[in-house]
C-alpha cells in the first residue's frame, strides 16, 4: 500500500495525485526554496491513499456515490441535503487504527523542545486543487490553532468531510471535475503565531490588470483569514520587480487599509475576531524591509514554478520572522491574450455615491438587492446587483446569478474578489459606505473600468464597449505616447500599443492624493488657519516630517507610472498650477498672491527659483530623485513648463543641479514645453539649454492667437489649424531638428484631425502624445499620414 503520511521534506510538486495541489506546493517549497532562505513551516501530509482507506474501512464509498446520484443537476435544489447526508456519513466514521497511529507519530515529531504540545494548522488539499484555471478558493475546510492529539484527529476527519461541502460539489460540477475521481489530502503544518503579529496574501503579478512586473502584497493584523474572508480592508503594497533585481528601493505604492478586525487564537481553542484599536488601524502591518523581503520571495517562488502565483504569508509575533504558508497558481491571467482588450467608456455623466476596489474591468447597471446571508438567495433576481458585507464560498452560486457584486468589506485578495475574477464578473469590494447610501431597488451603474478604484453611480448611465485586437497592429515610426495623470490607470494602459508617456501631469496627483500646498508643509508651524492646520495634521498622520508626506506621496505616484511603462520613456512635467489653483490646496491661500490673470501670471518655471515657492520645488525634486536614483527608474525624464526666457531656463537647470538632479547624470534628460511664442522665436537658445521640446498645442494656440481657450464666445477662433499656429509648430520642429534635439507634441488635434497628424509627420516630429481615449485613433491617423508621406517621397525620388 502507498504511504498514508508523507513529511513535507519528502513531497514534491509531482505528488499532486497523492497529496493535492496545496500540500504538493508546500512540500516543493520546503524542499527547494527553504534552503534559499524562504521560510516554510514544517509539517506533513495525510495522503489521498489515507482518505480512500478511510472510505473503504468504513464501507461508505458506495453510499456516497448513491447520494451523489440523487443530486438535482439542473437547479441543485437538493444540494444542501445531499451534502449534509454525505458529510454525516464521514463524520460518523472511524479513522483506521494504522492511520491514527501514524498521525500521532508524525505529530510527535514536529513538537517543540521538551515534547510540549504545539499548535498546528490543519488544511484540506483536494487532488484536483490549485490547478491553473480553478482556485477552489475556500471550498474545503481549514482549522487553525489545533492543539493535542484528540483535536488533531477530529480536525482531520472534518477536513475529509469538507470534500463534500455543498459549494465544493457544485464547483466541481461547474468545472467538470466531478467526472474524475477526487480525493482529499490533509496538511498538518506547524502554526506561525501570526495572531501576535500580521499576515496576508501576495500575488506575484497585479491581480487586476495582469501587469507582470509588480508584486501585490496585502496584509492585516492577526490571522489572514480576515483577508481571505473579506472581513477587513487590508493594507496594500506594490513592489516593482526590476527595482528588486537591481537592489534598489522597490516599493512603488503603500496604502493603509482600515483593518477594523484582528483575528487571534482563543485560549479555549479556535479563534476570536476582536476589534482593532484605532491607532493600530492606521499603522501599516509591515515595514519597508519586510515588504521587500516578501517581494523577493514572491519573485523566487514565481520563477521556481514558472507561473504567476497566489501566496499566503504570515509573520510570527514571537520571533518576528516571516513565513510563507501557502502558494498556488494565479488562476485568472495566465491564459489571457494581452493583445485583445475591451474598452468601456461612460458616455454620460452621473453622481458617484460610493467607491471601492474595482474587480474586473467593465460597466454594468441594475437594481440593488441587499442580502444578509446566502440563505436569502431566492430573493435575488437575474440581473440584480448583489450588495452585502462580505462573502464566503457559500455565496458562490448566488454570485454567479448577480449582474455584479458589491461588498462593504474586503480588499483585492478577498474571497469576493478572487471568485469574481474567476467568474469574469464585475465587483466593487471595500465600498465601506455602500449600505448607508443604497437601498433595495435603487438603480445604479457600476464602473470598474477606469483604474484601481471602482465607482458606483446613481441611476442607469449609458456606456459603450469597444473591442480591440492588437495582433498585427503596425506601429508608426513616429512614437505614439500617452498623456497621463492618474497612476491608478497606468497598469491597464500599459497593455495598449505605445512608446511611453510623453506627458505626465503632476497636478492631478497633488490635487487628488496630496491635497496640501507644499509650502504649507514646509512652514506648517506658521499656518494661521486652525481648521486647515488640523486637516493637514490628520492627512500627515504617521509622518514625523510633514515634508516627507509630500515627497512620499508624489514619489509613489510618479514611480507607479514610470514602472508601468518601464523601460519606455516617461516624461514628468514639473508643477504647472496657476496661483488660483495653488490657493485651493489646503493651506494654499496663505502662500499665494491674488492675480487678475493667473493664466499669464506666477506659474511654471518662474516659480521654481522664487522665494515664494523655491522650497516647494525642492520637494518636487526630492520626489523625482527618489524615483530615479533610489528606485532605479531611470526611464523617468522631466519637463519644465511655461519657461518664458532662456535665462529662466538656465536658472532652473542650475537649481535642479544644486538639488541633486544633474542633467545628463544617469541619462537624466530635461525637456522644455514649447507653448509660448518666445519658445519658438528663441528655439535655438532654448535648444542649447534643454534636451528637447514638447509642444503644448493648447497654450501655444492660445498665446499665438490671443484667444482664451476657455471662452465660449471666441471658441471658433481657437484652432490649431490656424496658419499662424501651424507656422509656429513648423518653425520649432525645424529648429529642434537643426539642433539635433527631440521634439514631440501633446494634444488632441492629431487624433481628431488626420490632416493635422499628416502635417506634424511631414514636418518630422518625433512623437505625438494622446489622452488614453484618443490613442488608438491617433495611431491610425499617424499610420495613414506616414503612408502618404512615404508615397509622396517615392514620387519625388522616382521609386
N, C-alpha and C positions, 0 to 999 in steps of 0.2 A: 504493500500500500504506500502511496505517496505520503510525504511528510504532512503532519497535521499542523505543525507550527514551524515557522522559519524566522530566525532572528534577522533584523534589518541588515546586518553586516553580510548576510548571505543572499540577499534579494537584489535582483537587477531589473531593469525595465522590461526585459524579455519575459518576466514572470507574471505579466498581467493575467493570463489564464488561471494562474494559481492563486494570486493574492489581490487581483483587481488593480485598477489604474492608480488609485491613491497610494496604496501600500507599495506597489512596484516603484512608483516615483520616489517615495520616501527611502526605500532600500537603495535605489540607484544613487540618490544624492548622498546617503550615509556612506556608501562605498566609495564613490568617485569624487564627491565635492567636499565632504567633510575634511579630507586630508589637505584641501586647498584653503582651509580656513573658514568655510561656510559651516556654521554650527547647526547641526541637525540633532534633536533629542533622540536618544537611543530607544529601541523598542523591539517588538516582534509582531509578526502577522499570523493570525489563525487562518488557515488556508481554506480555499473553496472545497478542498477534499474533506476538511473537517465539517464543513457545513453539510455536504452531501451525506457524510457518515451520520450526522445528527438526524437528518431526514430519514435515513434508512433504518437506524436503530429504533426510532420512534414510529416507524411504519406510517408516515404521514405524506409521503411524496404523491401517492395516487389521490389521496384526499384533497391535496392542494390543487392538483390538475382538474379534479372533478369540480371543485368550486370555481376555478377559472373558466371552465366551460359554461358555467351559468351566467357569466358576465354579459350584460347588455352592451354590445359593441356599437350600437347606434347612438344612444343618448347617455349611456353609462349610468342609468337611473339607479342600479343596484350596486354601484361601485363600493359604497361605504359598507354595505352588508357583506359583500364578498371579502373585502379587505379584513374586516373585523373577524370573520369566521376563520380565515387562514391564520391571522396573527394569533388568535386564541389557540389554535392547534399547536403552533410553535411554542408559545409561552407555557403551555401545559406540558410540553415535552421535557425530557431529562437529558442533560449533556452526557455523552458517553463517558464512562469512567476513565478510559485511556486519555481522552481529550482533557477532562478535568485535571488529571494529574500533570499533564504536560503544561497546561496553562499555569498551574500553581508553581511548577518548577521554573518556568521562564520568568514569571513574575518575581520569584525569589532572586533571580539573577540580576534583575535591574533595580533591586532595592538599594538604598543608600548605605552608608557606613553603619556598622554595627547591626545591619539587618533590619533597621527600623522600617515601618510601613512607609511606602511612598505613594504620592498621588499620581494617577495616570489618566490620560485621555483615552477613551475607547471609541474608535471611529469605524463606521461602516465603509466598505470598499467593494462595490459590485464589480464583477469580472468584465462588464462592458463599459465601466465608468471612465469618465475623463478622456474619452476619445475626442479628437477634433470633430467639431460639429455638434457635440452634445455636452452640456455642462453637468447634468444631473444635480444642479445646484440645490443642496439642502433636501433632496428627496428621501435620503435614508438618515437614520438617527446617529448622533454623536453624543457621548456622555463625558462630561468633564468632572474633574475633582473626585475621581473614583479612588477610594482607599480601602484596602483589605480584600482578602480572597473572596469572601461571600458576595460583596458588592460587585467585584470584577466579574464573577461568573454570571451574576444576574444581568449585568450590562451587556455581556457577550450575547446572551440569549435574546435580549431586547433588540440588539443590532440585527441578529438573524431575522427576527420578526419584521423589522422595518423594510426588508426587501419587498414586502407585500403591503406597504403603506398604499393607500388609495392613489395618492399622487404619483407614486413610483410605478404602479401598474399602468396608470393612464399614460404616463410619459413614455414608458417602454412601448406601449401600443402605438403611440403617435410617431415614434422614431423607427418603428419596425423591428425593435429588439425582442418583442415578445415571441417572435418566430424562432429565436435561438434559445439555447439553454443558458439561463442566467443563474449564477450562484453568488454568494456573498462571503467575502473575507472580512475579518475584523482586525484592525490595527490597534495595538496597545502600545502607547507611547508615553514616556516619562513627561510629566506636566512641567511646563515652564510657568513660573509664578508671575504671569502677566497681570493677575488681579492686583498686584502691588505696583505695577508699572503701566505698560501700554501694549497694544497690539494692533494689527491691521492687515491690509492687503496691498500687494504690489502687482501692477501689470507691467510687463516688460515692453509694452507699446502703449500709446494713448488709446484707451478702450473705445472712445467715442469716434475719433476721426480715423484711427488706424495708423496714425503717424508713428513711424518705426524708430525714430531717433530719440524718443523720450520715454522715461520710466515714470509711471504714475504711482505714487505711494500715498495710501490713506491710513489714518490712524486714529485711535480713540483711547481714552483711559480705560484700564481694566481689560477684560476679555474681549476678543474681537468678534464674538457672537453678535454684539450690538451693531457692528458694521454690516455683517452679513445679513442680519435680520432687518436692517434699515431702521433700527430704533434710535439712532443718533445721526447727526450730520457730522462727519469726521473732519479732521484736518486733511489738507491735500498738499502734496509736494510734487513738483515736476523736476526731474533730473535729466540733463542733456548728455547723451551717451558720448559724443565726440569730446566734450569737455572732460568727462571722466577719464577717457583714454589718454588725454594729454596731461592728466594730473592737475587739472585746473579746477577752480571753483565751478561746480556743476549744477547747482540748484537754480533753476530759472524762474521758479514760482513757488510761493508759500502762501497758504490761505488757512486761517484758523476756522474750524467748524465749531458749532455750539456745544457738542459733546455733553448733552444735558444729563446723560446716564452713565454710570460706571458699574460694570458687572464684576462682582467679586465672588470668591468661594465662600460658601457658608460653613461654619464650624460643624454644622449638623450634616454636611454633605450637600452636593449640588451647588447651586449658585444663587446669589441675590443681585438684584439690579437696583443700585442706590442712586439718589440724586447727586450729581457732581457739584461741588461747591462753586459758586460764581467765579471766584478767582481762577480756579483750575480750568473752567470752561474757556477762558480767554487765552490760557497758556498753550503753546504748542507741545505735542506729546514727544517730539524728537528734537534733538539739537542737530545742527548742520552736519557734524561729523557722522552721526548715526544715519541721517538721511542719505548721505553719500555712500556709506557702507552698504546700506540696503540697495542702493542704486547699482553699486558694483556687483553685489551678489546676484541681483536680478539679471544683469547682463551675462554673468558667468553661467547662470542656470539656463538662460535662453540659448547661449552658444552651445552648451552641452547637449541640449535637446534638439537644437536646430529649428525651434518653433517659438513663436511668441508665447509667453507663459503667464498664468494667473497664479500668484504666490501668496501664501499666508505667512506673516511674521509675528513674532512675539518677543517682548523684552522681559527678562526675569528681574523682578523688583528686588530680589535679594542679592544677586550678583552683578546686576547692571549689564548682563550680556544679552546680545541679540541672538535670536534663533529663527531658522526657517522651519515651519511646522507642516507645510503642505506645498505642493506645486503641481499644477495641471496645465494642459494646453489651453490657451485662449481660444474661445470657441466661435468667434464671430468673424474676425477679419482675415483669417488665414486663407480663405477661399475667395475673397472679394477681388474683383478685377479693378485695379486702381485707375484704369483708363476709361471706365464707364461710371459716370456720375449723374445724379439727379439734382437739379437746382430748383429750389422752391422760393417763390417771390410773392410776398403780400402785395396786392395791387390797390389796397385801400387802407386808410389809417384807422386805428381804434384805440380804445383806452386799455392800458395794461393794468390788470387788477392784482396780479401776483407773478412771482418769478421763482425759479428753482433750477436745478441742474438739468440740462437738456439731454435726453437719451434718444438716440436715433436722430435722423435728420429729415424733417418734413413739416407739413402743416396739415391740420385737420380741424374739424369743428363738430359740435354735437351738444347734447344736453347733459348736464351734470347728474350723476347718480351717486349719492353718498352711501357707502356701505360700511358697517362697523366690523363685520366678520364674514368669512366665507359662507357661513350658514345662510346668509341673505342673498345668495347667488341668484335665486329665482327672480329677484326684484330688478336685476339688470337686464335691459333690453338691448338687442343688437343695435350697434351704432351709438350707444350712450358712452359717455366718458366717465370712467370709474374714478371716484375720489375717496381716499381712505388715509389712515395714518401711516400704516406700514403693511407690507405683505410678507407672507411666508409661502412655502411650497403648496399649502392647501389652497392658495389663491390662483394657482396656475391655470386651471380650466376657465376661471372667471376672466382672467387677464386676456385670454385668447378671444373671448367674446366681446371685450370692450373695444371701442374705437380708439381709445388712448387711455393712459393711466396717469393719475396724479397722486403722489403721496406727500404728506406734510413732513415726513421724517426721511432720513436716509441720504446717502451720497451716491457717487458714481460707481461704487463697488458693492452696493446693497443688493439684496435678492431681487427687488423690483427692477433695478437697473439691468442686472445680468440677464434675467429672464426676458425682459422687454427687448433687449438687443438680440437675443437668440431667436425670438419670435418675429423680429423685424417690426415690432410695434413701437409707437411713439410714446414717450413718457416724460413727465417732469417730476423729479424727486426732490425732496427737501424744500417744497414750497410751503414754508412754515405757516403762512397766514391764510392759506387757501380755504380752510374750513371756516375761517372768520368772515371771508369776503364772498364766498359762494354758497348757494343753497340748491337743494334738489330742483331740477328742472331748468336751471339757468342755462341759457345758450351761450357757449363760449367758443373761442378759437385758440388752439394751441399752436405755437410756432417754436419748433426745436431746430430750425434750420440756420439760425444766424449767430452761432457761436456757442460757447460753453453754457451760457445761461439761457434757459427756455422762458418764453413769455406766454402768459395766459391773458387773452383779450376778452373783454365783454362783447357778446354778440357774435353773429356769424359774419366773418370778413371774407372777401373774395381773394383768391390767390391763383397763381399759375405755376405749372410744373414744366420744366424744360429738361429733357434727357440729353446728355452729352456722351458722345463716343469719341475719345481722343485717339483711338487706334488709327495710325496712318496720317494723323494731322501734321501738315507741313508747317514748320515754324519759319517765320520770316527771318532774313538776315538782320534786319533792324530789330533790336531787342524789345519785345513786349514785356512791360513790367507793371507792377501793381502800385496804385496809390492806396495806402492802408493806414488806418488809425487804431482799430480795435484789436488788441492782442488775442482776444478770445476767438477771433475768426481765422487766425493765422494758420493753424494746423490744417484746417479744412481747405483753405485756399491754396495751400502749398501743393495740392494734388492737381490743380489746374495747370495747363501749359503756361510757363512763364520763364523769365530770366531774372527774377528777383523783385525787389521793391525799389522803385525809383523815387518814392516819396513816402516816408513815414511821418505822420503828423504827431508831434509831441503834445499838442494842445489837448487832444482827446483824452490822453492819459492823465494829464494834470487836472482836467475838468472832472473826469468820472471816477478816477481812482485815488488821486491825491487830495484834491479839493481845497487845498490850503495854499495861499500865496507863499512862495519860498521865503520872501523877506520876513514874513510873519513867523516863520520857523527860526530864522537866524536871530531875530530880535523879539523872541517870544515874551521875555520879561517886560518889554516896553509896550506891549499891547494895551490899548485903552478900553476896548470894548470887552467887558467881562463875559458877556454871553458867547461871543465868538471865541474868546480865550478858553472857555470851558469846553466848547465843541472841539477845538483843536487839541486840547489835552486828552479828550476822550478818544479821538481818532489816532493819536500817537501813543496809545496805551501799549506798554511793552517795550517802547524805545526810550532808553535812558537819554539819548541825544536826539532832540526833535529834528535836527537837520538830517540825521540818518534816516528818519522816516521818509523824507522826500527822496533821498538818494536810493534807498532800498526799493521803494515802490516804483520809481521810474526805471531803475536798472532791471527789475523783474519784467516790466512791460516791454522794454527795448529788447532784452535778451530772448524773450519768448518769440518775438517776430524774427530776430536775427537767427535764432535756432531753427525756426520753421522753414526758412529758406536757405539755410547753410548748405554748401559754401557759396551760394549765389550772393551777389552784392545787395546789401540793404542800406539805403541812404536815409539817414535820420535828419530831418530838418530841425535845427535848434529852435527854441520857442519863438513864436511869432504872434503872441497875443497883442491886441491893442490895449491902451490904458483902461478903457471902459470894460474890456473883458477881464483883465487882471483884477480890476476893482471888485468884480463879482465873486472872486475866490474868497474863502474865509480869511479875514484879516487884511484883505486887499485894499479897502478904502483908505486905510491909514498910510499906505505906501504909494498910492497912485495920484497923480495930478489930474484935474478935470481939464479935458481938452475939447475944443469946439469941433475939431475934425480928427478924431483918433486914427482914421484910415491913413492919414498923411502925417501922423504925429510920432510920438515916442514909442517906436516899435522896431523889431528886428535888430540888426547889428548895432544900431545907435544905443541900445540899452546895455549891451554886454560889458562895456568898459566904463559905464557911467556909475557914479557913486550911488544913484538911486537903485541900481539893480546888480552891480558887479558881484556881490556875494550870492545872489540868486543864480547867476550864470555859473558861478563856481560850483554850485550843487549840481547843475546840469552836466557840467564837465566831469565831475566825480562819477556820476552815473555812467557816462559814456566810457570813461577809463576803466571802471569796474567790469563792464561788459566786454571790452576789447582785451584788456590785459589780464584781469583776474580770471575771467571765464574763457578766454581764448577765442572769442568770436570776432576774429579779425576781418570778417566779411562786412562788419559794420563800418560805414563811412558817414561823414557828417556834412551838412549843408547849411550855409549861412543865408538867412532870408533878409530881404529888404536892405541890402547893403548899398548905400547911396553913392559912396565915393571910393576910389581905390585906397585913399588914406584910411578910411574907416575899416576897409578890409584888412589892411596891414596891422592895424591896432588889434583887431580880433585875433588874427593869427598869432601875434606876439603874446597876447593874453593867454590864449589856449596853450601855448608852449610853456608859459610860466605855470600853468595848472596841470602840466603833465601830458597834454595831448600835442605831441610833436608831429608836425606834418611830415609824412614820409616814413616815420618810425613804424616798423611792423606793418607796412603797407597802408598807413593811415592817409586817406585822401580827404581833402576838404574842398567841397564844391560851393558855388555861389548861385543863388537864384538870379535868373535874368528876367526881372519883372518890372524894372524901372527903365525908362528911356536912357538914363545915364549908363546903365549896364551895357546897352547896345552901342552907344556912341563911344564909350571908352572901353569897349570889349578887349582891345589889345592890352590895355593896362591891367584890367581885371584878370586876364589870362596869365599875366606874369606872377600873379599872387595866388590864384586858386588852381586846383587840379582839373576843374571842369565846370560846366554850366548846366543848369536845369531851367528851362524856360517856363515861367509861371504865366500861362497864357491869359488867365483871368485878370491879374493885376496889370500885365503889360498892355492888354487891350484897353483897360480902364484908364490907364495913365497916358496912353498914346492918343486916345480919342477924347480924353477929358470927360468921361461918362461914368457916373456912379453905377456900378454893375447891379446894385440892388434897386435902382429906380425903375418903377413900372412905367413911368411916363416916357423914359428915354430908352426903354428896352429894345426898341427896333434899331437903335443906333449901335448898341453894344454887339459887335460882330467880329469874331477872329478873322473872318474872310475879308475884312476891310483892307484895301490895298496898302494903307499906311501900316497896319498891324503886320501884314504879311511881309512888307519890306523890312520891318524891324526884326522879325523872326529870321528871314533870309539873311540879313546882314550879320546877326550874331552867330548864326551857324557858320557862315563863311569865315568870320574872324576866329572862331574856335578851331575850325579845321586848319586854318593857316598857322595857328599856334600849336597844333598837334594836341589839342585838348578835347576831352569827351564833351558831348553835349546831348541833352535829352529834352523832352517836353512832357509836362504833366497837365492833362486836361481832357475834357470830354469831346472836344471837336473831332479828333481823328476817328472816334468810334461812330459819332453821329453823321459825319460827312466824309464819304470815301474820297472826295476831291481834295479835302484838306489833308488827309493821310497821304495821298499821292504827292501833294505839294511838299510836305515835310520830307518824304523819302527821296524825292527828286533833288532836294536841297542837300541831302546827305546826312540827315540827323542819325545819331547812334542808337537812340532808344526813345520809346514813347510809353508813358505810364498812364494806366487807366484805373478808374474805380472798378471794383470787382464785377459789378453787373454789366460793365461795358467791355471787359477784357476780350471775350471771345469774338464779339462783333469787331472790335479793334483789330484783332489778329487777321480776321477775314479781310478787312479793308487794307491792311498792310500787305498781305499776300497779293491782293489784286493790284495794288499800287506798284509793288516790286515787279510783278509780271509785266505791267505796262511800261515801266521804266526800262526794264531789260529789253523789251520789244523795240522801243524807240532807239535804244543804244545800238542794237543789232542792225536796225535800218540805216543808222548813220554810218556804221562801220562796214556795212555790206555783208554781214554774216548771215 
